[in-house]
Amino acid sequence: MKIAVIGLGFVGLTLSSVLASKGITTVGIDLDKEKCSKIAKGTPTFFELDLKKTLKKALKKNLLITDKLSSINNCDFIFITVGTPQKKNGEIDLSFIKTVVRSVGKIILKNKKKPIVLIKSTVTPGTMKNVILPILEKNSKKKAGKDFGLISNPEFLQESKAIQDTIKPHVVVLGGYKTKFMKKTEKFFSRFNPNVPIIITNHQTAEMIKYANNSFLTTKISFINQIANICQAIPNTNIDDIAAAIGLDPRIGNMFLNAGPGYGGSCLSKDMNALINFSDNVGINPTLLNAVEKINQEQIQNIISLMEKTLGNLMNKQITILGTAFKPNTDDVRDSVSIALIKKLMKKKVKIVVYDPKAIKNTKNIFGEKIVYAKSVTDALDKSHCAIIMVYWKQFDSLNNNSIKYMNKKFIIDCRRVLAKKVLDAEYHAIGLGQKI
Ligand SMILES: NC(=O)c1ccc[n+]([C@@H]2O[C@H](COP(=O)([O-])OP(=O)(O)OC[C@H]3O[C@@H](n4cnc5c(N)ncnc54)[C@H](O)[C@@H]3O)[C@@H](O)[C@H]2O)c1
């Protein structure tokens, strides 16, 4: 068996590394030559737990990395994992996927084998039927379901747990017609991901499952953030105790109840905007989804308002941002809340100093020399008027009175309640904690 993975980003590189490390002959394809050459040498282009190790194992076994799309020839399965970013109006941008599918179609035209094309990229409902299938059939001059398989296979991996999630996802969703191709795909996944439930449905439902999944997660986050904000107005309340208690109710579950500065990352915001835009276009007013997004936007504004309440005009004040990645254990800053906060603060002419154990390089790619990059937490706090803990990196646990002693004003906003149990000689505010009295 031979498998191709097109698009070596977070999803594609993880998938191709895991496939090949399990001994399956795999070809990973990306149009970015520089990216391909780094990966081929065993260097992932982003930080992800265990990825380097898995990639090295894969390269020793059966992984070929190339920028030549023609390498999909004679593959049994072709996974498409290119990006589906959002346009300025929130709508999904399908340009990458359209380009790939056009080229894949032209290659299938000359292919004697009957490959199965699986779309892992997140696409809005109807995209397979109305966009991908017609492009593939036109360019291959062949029929889906007869001459090649076409299956929606949305991805649910979480960055920072990508390898683990690829080996054992919570579910495998396969959308498409019940053909011999579907049977072959089901058999493949039952071996690749043993004991994982497989849901077989049609294309549109598979596409919608991904959006339902992500919008439910964002709803949980905005819910707990709203409760956290209410808690801040009730002396001595503690959002973590509340989350722990309600999380024990099996109808609620304990995940995604961690109050903070709002959700970010490459998927949640983009998928929410795509779903809101899609709902509007099909004549459904997405009241709840709009509220979830509004609460999320307001979380950043709440942080700024708190700073202004204590510091007055923020112009020329030095503000320290601890954590710029969109979550711990990743260097990904795409749509990170910290990045959005920095952009807002820059408009107020604030002097910004940032520290992140992994994401400084990616942060520099956005802000260049416009902000200051500290080498340690203590350096970052030096002469600062306010420190904001945005991301829970384990090393922030060790912050204490000694670390903050050179702050210009000892003022801390702790979005992750890392320091909640410490006695600090500082004005301390935490999301979701009522003031101690
Ligand atoms: N990142 C995640 O955690 C995650 C989780 C679930 C689903 N998804 C979805 O999976 C898809 C991929 O996400 P990602 O984060 O891996 O994206 P990414 O932007 O990190 O990677 C996409 C890759 O595709 C490559 N590419 C673009 N056009 C190409 C072409 N014509 N031929 C070959 N390669 C091409 C790019 O160079 C890039 O390396 C998106 O639809 C995303 O919404 C992502």
The ligand as an SDF file (V2000), in Angstrom:
LIG
                    3D

 44 48  0  0  0  0  0  0  0  0999 V2000
   -3.7880   22.8270   12.7030 N   0  0  0  0  0  0  0  0  0  0  0  0
   -4.7160   22.1330   13.3090 C   0  0  0  0  0  0  0  0  0  0  0  0
   -4.6620   21.9410   14.5280 O   0  0  0  0  0  0  0  0  0  0  0  0
   -5.8920   21.5440   12.5490 C   0  0  0  0  0  0  0  0  0  0  0  0
   -6.7390   20.6410   13.2070 C   0  0  0  0  0  0  0  0  0  0  0  0
   -7.8060   20.1150   12.5270 C   0  0  0  0  0  0  0  0  0  0  0  0
   -8.0680   20.4980   11.2050 C   0  0  0  0  0  0  0  0  0  0  0  0
   -7.2310   21.3870   10.5970 N   0  0  0  0  0  0  0  0  0  0  0  0
   -7.5220   21.7560    9.2040 C   0  0  0  0  0  0  0  0  0  0  0  0
   -6.5850   21.0690    8.3820 O   0  0  0  0  0  0  0  0  0  0  0  0
   -6.1920   21.8910    7.2770 C   0  0  0  0  0  0  0  0  0  0  0  0
   -4.6840   22.0880    7.2880 C   0  0  0  0  0  0  0  0  0  0  0  0
   -4.3390   22.7980    8.4500 O   0  0  0  0  0  0  0  0  0  0  0  0
   -2.8160   23.0450    8.8620 P   0  0  0  0  0  0  0  0  0  0  0  0
   -2.8410   23.7510   10.1600 O   0  0  0  0  0  0  0  0  0  0  0  0
   -2.0550   21.7790    8.7130 O   0  0  0  0  0  0  0  0  0  0  0  0
   -2.4030   24.0560    7.6890 O   0  0  0  0  0  0  0  0  0  0  0  0
   -0.9610   24.6750    7.3640 P   0  0  0  0  0  0  0  0  0  0  0  0
   -1.2280   26.0020    6.7860 O   0  0  0  0  0  0  0  0  0  0  0  0
   -0.0710   24.5200    8.5480 O   0  0  0  0  0  0  0  0  0  0  0  0
   -0.3880   23.7040    6.2410 O   0  0  0  0  0  0  0  0  0  0  0  0
   -0.8810   23.6400    4.9380 C   0  0  0  0  0  0  0  0  0  0  0  0
    0.2490   23.2330    4.0280 C   0  0  0  0  0  0  0  0  0  0  0  0
   -0.2670   23.0370    2.7060 O   0  0  0  0  0  0  0  0  0  0  0  0
    0.7220   23.4750    1.7940 C   0  0  0  0  0  0  0  0  0  0  0  0
    0.1080   23.7240    0.4940 N   0  0  0  0  0  0  0  0  0  0  0  0
   -0.7160   24.7420    0.1310 C   0  0  0  0  0  0  0  0  0  0  0  0
   -1.0460   24.6300   -1.1640 N   0  0  0  0  0  0  0  0  0  0  0  0
   -0.4410   23.4980   -1.6190 C   0  0  0  0  0  0  0  0  0  0  0  0
   -0.3930   22.8480   -2.8720 C   0  0  0  0  0  0  0  0  0  0  0  0
   -1.0330   23.3450   -3.9370 N   0  0  0  0  0  0  0  0  0  0  0  0
    0.3190   21.7120   -2.9910 N   0  0  0  0  0  0  0  0  0  0  0  0
    1.0080   21.2240   -1.9370 C   0  0  0  0  0  0  0  0  0  0  0  0
    1.0080   21.7950   -0.7250 N   0  0  0  0  0  0  0  0  0  0  0  0
    0.2910   22.9200   -0.5780 C   0  0  0  0  0  0  0  0  0  0  0  0
    1.3170   24.7140    2.4510 C   0  0  0  0  0  0  0  0  0  0  0  0
    2.5920   25.0260    1.9200 O   0  0  0  0  0  0  0  0  0  0  0  0
    1.3680   24.2740    3.9150 C   0  0  0  0  0  0  0  0  0  0  0  0
    2.6080   23.6780    4.2270 O   0  0  0  0  0  0  0  0  0  0  0  0
   -6.9980   23.1820    7.4160 C   0  0  0  0  0  0  0  0  0  0  0  0
   -8.1770   23.0740    6.6740 O   0  0  0  0  0  0  0  0  0  0  0  0
   -7.3260   23.2380    8.9040 C   0  0  0  0  0  0  0  0  0  0  0  0
   -8.4850   23.9680    9.1710 O   0  0  0  0  0  0  0  0  0  0  0  0
   -6.1420   21.9020   11.2340 C   0  0  0  0  0  0  0  0  0  0  0  0
  1  2  1  0
  2  3  2  0
  2  4  1  0
  4  5  1  0
  4 44  2  0
  5  6  2  0
  6  7  1  0
  7  8  2  0
  8  9  1  0
  8 44  1  0
  9 10  1  0
  9 42  1  0
 10 11  1  0
 11 12  1  0
 11 40  1  0
 12 13  1  0
 13 14  1  0
 14 15  2  0
 14 16  1  0
 14 17  1  0
 17 18  1  0
 18 19  2  0
 18 20  1  0
 18 21  1  0
 21 22  1  0
 22 23  1  0
 23 24  1  0
 23 38  1  0
 24 25  1  0
 25 26  1  0
 25 36  1  0
 26 27  1  0
 26 35  1  0
 27 28  2  0
 28 29  1  0
 29 30  1  0
 29 35  2  0
 30 31  1  0
 30 32  2  0
 32 33  1  0
 33 34  2  0
 34 35  1  0
 36 37  1  0
 36 38  1  0
 38 39  1  0
 40 41  1  0
 40 42  1  0
 42 43  1  0
M  CHG  2   8   1  16  -1
M  END
$$$$
